[in-house]
Amino acid sequence: MNRIVSRRVRALGLALTGVSFLSVASAMAGDVTVWAWDPNFNGATMTEAAARYTAINPGANIIIDDSASQDDIRAKLQTQLLAGSTDGLPDIVLIQDDVAQKYLQSFPGAFEPLSDTIDMSVFAQYKVAAATLDGKSYSLPFDSGVTGLFYRSDYLEQAGFTADDLKDITWDRLVEIGTTVKEKTGHKLLDLDLNDTGVIRMMIQSAGKWYFAEDGSLDIIDNAPLKKALETYAKFYQADLVNPVSSWAEYTGSFTSGNTAMVPVGVWITGTIKANADQSGLWGVAPVPRLDIEGSVNASNQGGSSWYVLASSDNKEEAIDFLKTVWGSDVDFYQQILVNQGAVGSLLAARDGEAYKASDAFFSGQPVWQDFSTWLSQIPSVDYGTFTAEVDDAVKAQLPGIIQGGDVTAALQAINDQASQQMQ
């Protein structure tokens, strides 16, 4: 069912049950329509934003459709833009950061540049960079995928380590710590899925690199951070520190059940971990490790999305004013969605709010949100390019051989060759 925040719709008492994803085409003139996925996270935060905006703009109508999946939204958006048809498209749409450039470069003129009217310097710059093309930025940055190393503090203590032993370390050092943790506690360090490149991607972004050169061409064969990331990834398997998983349920189940000692992942996993109330006080969060390579830092990103305004919108001014007023400046709003949805936003000023400063009993009194917001500001900006998904597929194809001790140089060549074919 669609989530609707609209004074007019409620006043008319319209029956909304069963309204389809495509029904936003029937929105009245002056309405601002929004497409998002995940009603419990993206939809819920947008609903809170809309409520705040309509409170100060009583005539405004923000209609939020969060009934579709991300894949459905992508398919609908791409199909219509390819066909040159804008009928039924929303005013605002949520797009994941790592695919944003594909839309911006494939459909020039389809999205409204927001840096003309919104100050982009107030947001985390790696988020701004993801939506910047030819000197203009096209998104209102939303949630950060800032990463952390979540760990079972009781296992760490049993192995003779403290929280300080996980600060500012390399991935190679984590292999050493994980070996001791396994010896002392019997628990393997990580759970990894060979069909998920998330850890490899956070490794290379920590070094300010991605799969592409500045001109958009592939940068694989001589990509030192990528080579180091693949070598490091293999070390966890070769040291027998990995619980292999092959689905999301297995992945989350491994660390929430206590089988796995640590999980390096985006901040958005916090709610999944905290859902296990009986483990309160047994978890901590450290900065994500860095690659043992010059230029790598202890901060990276995994996931995250941003809001875009369609250039075809008849209500661009209203849509942009809404984003600017709430998402671009309302610090209290960011405190609210942090507490209610666990959403770490990209507005840097939000870090000074009370919710970000609060300690969390589940994490033994650690000010986890302040820590995440600090790491957020340190994330290197990278250009995700237009073919990240295609390169990811090529990387996945080589992982089984790499973890068995295969030649990484040869694997990089194979990744380059497969990705080159996919990009043609």
Secondary structure, DSSP 8 states (H G I E B T S, - for coil): --EEEEHHHHHHT---TT--GGGGGG--TT-EEEE-S-TTTHHHHHHHHHHHHHHH-TT-EEEEE--S-HHHHHHHHHHHHHHT--TT--SEEEEEHHHHHHHHHHSTTSB--STTTS-GGGB-HHHHHHTEETTEE-EEE-B--BEEEEEEHHHHHHTT--GGGGTT-BHHHHHHHHHHHHHHHS-BSEEE-TT--HHHHHHHHTTT--SB-TTS-B--TT-HHHHHHHHHHHHHHHTT-EEE--SHHHHHHHHHTTSBSEEEEEGGGHHHHHT-GGGTTSEEEE---B-SSTT--S--B---EEEEEBTT-TTHHHHHHHIIIIITT-HHHHHHHHHHH---BSBGGGGGSHHHH--BGGGTTB-HHHHHHHHHTT-------S-HHHHHHHHHHHHHHHHTT--HHHHHHHHHHHHHHHT-
